[in-house]
Amino acid sequence: MTLSLLTLLWVVVMVSAMVQGTVGIGFALIVAPVFAMVDPVYLPVTLLVLMLPLNAHVAWRERTAIDWRGTGWITLGRFLGTFAGLALLLALSVRQMEIAVGLFTILAALVALFAPPFMPRRTSATSVGLFTGISETATGIGGPPLALLYQHAPGPRLRATVAACFLIGEVFSLIVLALGGRVGRDHLVAAALLIPAVILGSFLSRYAHAHIPAARLRLAVLLLSILGGLVLIA
């Protein structure tokens, strides 16, 4: 990894962490297509490792707003979906992984943009957890369905609950990926180089969500994510 490439990734990761800390989603939608363009080998392990400190910080910062009942049902679905996600990851070639990341990015963004509103219930929470387990374990992307589930909840509840679900699910996904032989030294070295950018972006989000209109930022993230997915597929 050259210095110029590392600097570019540092900036992308920092901005993405600030976005997710502000609106509740966005990190994987921005970072996953960039990683796939640089080298798909970093997906999903490096992305999942980078999200651990980010989601831990957001969940702790707004811990009193977490919907623990919904988190439980989502985690149940996530548990079941993780194994299917690992099977999908093992079956994909590098080019197929690039296309899968692009398609999941576009699909997730379109769902977040156009799906009708609904209230979080046991069935919907478990179903969202199942889809998230499959998509995040295979590609690192899983935020929009969770954000969609809580899109009409207050901002702190959305951010805190999504972060808590991510944190639990990412730990489980990394354990399963490690047992499947998919976690390597290069993944961890890359994550170690970029974690300071995550911490800085997460810190900046404490101030950004008080000054940046969350709705406009969310729309911009989703539109950029669709563009990134299309570029990756092309």
C-alpha positions in Angstrom: 0.0 0.0 0.0 1.6 3.3 -1.2 1.6 6.4 0.9 -0.8 8.2 -1.6 -3.2 5.3 -1.5 -3.1 5.1 2.3 -3.8 8.9 2.5 -6.8 8.5 0.2 -8.2 5.6 2.2 -7.6 7.6 5.4 -9.6 10.5 4.2 -12.4 8.2 2.8 -12.6 6.3 6.1 -12.5 9.4 8.3 -15.4 11.1 6.3 -17.4 7.8 6.3 -17.0 7.4 10.0 -18.2 11.0 10.5 -21.2 10.4 8.3 -22.3 7.2 10.1 -21.8 8.8 13.5 -24.1 11.6 12.3 -26.9 9.8 10.5 -26.6 6.2 11.6 -25.5 4.6 8.3 -23.1 5.3 5.5 -19.7 3.9 6.5 -19.9 0.6 4.6 -21.9 2.1 1.7 -19.0 4.5 1.1 -16.0 2.4 2.1 -16.9 -1.0 0.6 -17.0 0.1 -3.1 -13.7 2.0 -2.6 -12.1 -1.1 -1.0 -13.4 -3.2 -3.8 -11.8 -0.9 -6.4 -8.5 -0.9 -4.5 -8.4 -4.6 -3.7 -11.4 -6.8 -3.0 -9.2 -8.9 -0.7 -9.9 -6.4 2.1 -13.6 -7.2 2.0 -15.3 -7.9 4.2 -12.8 -8.5 7.1 -10.9 -5.2 7.2 -14.2 -3.3 6.8 -15.8 -5.2 9.7 -12.8 -4.6 12.0 -12.8 -0.9 11.2 -16.5 -0.7 12.2 -16.0 -2.1 15.7 -14.6 1.0 17.3 -17.0 3.3 15.4 -20.1 1.4 16.5 -18.9 0.9 20.0 -18.4 4.6 20.3 -21.9 5.5 18.9 -23.7 2.8 20.9 -22.0 4.0 24.2 -22.5 7.7 23.4 -26.3 7.2 23.1 -26.7 4.0 25.1 -29.8 5.2 26.9 -31.7 5.3 23.6 -31.0 1.7 22.5 -34.1 -0.4 21.7 -32.9 -3.6 23.4 -36.0 -5.6 22.5 -35.6 -4.9 18.8 -31.8 -5.5 19.1 -32.5 -9.0 20.4 -34.7 -10.0 17.5 -32.4 -8.5 15.0 -29.5 -10.4 16.5 -31.4 -13.6 16.3 -31.9 -13.1 12.5 -28.3 -11.9 12.2 -27.0 -15.2 13.8 -28.9 -17.3 11.2 -27.9 -15.1 8.3 -24.1 -15.1 9.1 -23.6 -18.7 8.0 -25.4 -18.1 4.7 -23.2 -15.0 4.2 -20.0 -17.1 4.8 -21.2 -19.7 2.3 -21.8 -16.9 -0.3 -18.4 -15.4 0.4 -16.6 -18.7 -0.1 -18.4 -19.3 -3.4 -17.5 -16.0 -5.0 -14.5 -15.2 -7.2 -12.8 -11.8 -7.0 -14.8 -10.4 -10.0 -18.0 -11.9 -8.6 -17.2 -10.2 -5.3 -16.8 -6.8 -7.0 -20.2 -7.2 -8.7 -21.8 -8.5 -5.5 -20.6 -5.5 -3.6 -21.9 -3.1 -6.3 -25.3 -4.8 -6.4 -25.7 -5.0 -2.6 -24.7 -1.3 -2.4 -27.3 -0.2 -5.0 -30.0 -2.5 -3.6 -29.5 -1.3 -0.1 -29.5 2.3 -1.0 -32.6 2.0 -3.2 -34.4 0.2 -0.3 -33.5 3.0 2.1 -34.7 5.6 -0.4 -38.0 4.1 -1.6 -39.3 1.5 0.7 -42.6 2.4 2.5 -42.5 3.2 6.2 -43.2 0.4 8.7 -42.9 0.0 12.5 -40.3 -2.3 14.0 -41.9 -5.6 15.1 -40.7 -9.0 15.9 -41.1 -10.5 12.4 -39.7 -7.5 10.6 -36.8 -7.1 13.0 -35.8 -10.8 12.6 -36.1 -10.6 8.8 -33.9 -7.5 8.7 -31.4 -9.2 10.9 -31.3 -12.2 8.6 -30.7 -10.1 5.5 -28.1 -8.1 7.3 -26.3 -11.2 8.4 -26.1 -12.5 4.9 -25.1 -9.2 3.2 -22.6 -7.9 5.8 -20.8 -11.2 6.3 -20.4 -11.6 2.5 -19.7 -7.9 1.5 -19.5 -5.8 4.6 -22.7 -3.9 3.8 -25.7 -4.1 6.0 -26.7 -0.7 7.3 -29.6 0.5 5.2 -32.1 -2.3 6.1 -31.5 -1.5 9.8 -31.8 2.2 9.3 -35.0 1.6 7.3 -36.4 -0.4 10.2 -35.9 2.6 12.5 -36.2 5.4 10.0 -39.2 7.0 11.9 -37.6 6.7 15.3 -35.8 9.7 17.0 -32.3 10.2 15.8 -30.5 9.0 18.9 -32.6 5.8 19.0 -31.8 5.0 15.3 -28.1 5.7 15.7 -27.7 3.8 19.0 -29.8 0.8 18.1 -28.2 0.4 14.6 -24.7 0.7 16.2 -25.5 -1.8 18.9 -26.8 -4.3 16.4 -23.8 -3.8 14.2 -21.4 -4.2 17.0 -22.9 -7.5 18.2 -23.2 -8.8 14.6 -19.7 -7.7 13.5 -18.1 -9.6 16.4 -20.0 -12.7 15.5 -19.3 -12.4 11.8 -15.6 -12.0 12.4 -15.5 -15.1 14.6 -17.3 -17.1 11.9 -15.0 -15.7 9.2 -11.9 -16.5 11.4 -13.1 -20.1 11.9 -13.6 -20.3 8.1 -10.0 -19.2 7.5 -10.9 -15.9 6.0 -9.1 -13.6 8.4 -5.5 -12.9 7.5 -2.6 -10.8 8.6 -3.0 -8.3 5.7 -6.6 -7.6 6.7 -5.5 -6.8 10.3 -2.5 -4.7 9.3 -4.7 -2.6 6.9 -7.3 -2.1 9.7 -4.6 -1.1 12.2 -3.4 1.6 9.7 -6.9 3.0 9.2 -8.4 2.7 12.7 -7.0 6.2 13.7 -9.1 7.7 10.8 -12.2 5.9 12.2 -11.6 7.3 15.7 -11.1 10.8 14.3 -14.2 10.7 12.1 -16.3 9.2 15.0 -15.1 12.1 17.3 -16.0 14.7 14.6 -19.5 13.2 14.3 -20.3 14.4 17.9 -20.3 17.9 16.5 -21.5 17.2 13.0 -24.9 15.8 13.9 -25.7 19.0 15.8 -24.9 21.3 12.8 -25.5 19.3 9.6 -29.1 18.5 8.4 -29.2 14.7 8.8 -31.9 14.2 6.1 -29.8 16.0 3.4 -26.6 14.2 4.4 -28.4 10.8 4.4 -29.8 11.5 0.9 -26.4 12.6 -0.4 -24.8 9.4 1.0 -27.4 7.1 -0.6 -27.1 8.8 -4.0 -23.3 8.6 -3.9 -23.5 5.0 -2.8 -25.7 4.2 -5.9 -23.1 5.9 -8.1 -20.2 4.1 -6.5 -22.0 0.7 -6.9 -22.6 1.5 -10.6 -19.0 2.4 -11.2 -17.8 -0.8 -9.4 -20.1 -3.0 -11.6 -19.0 -1.2 -14.7 
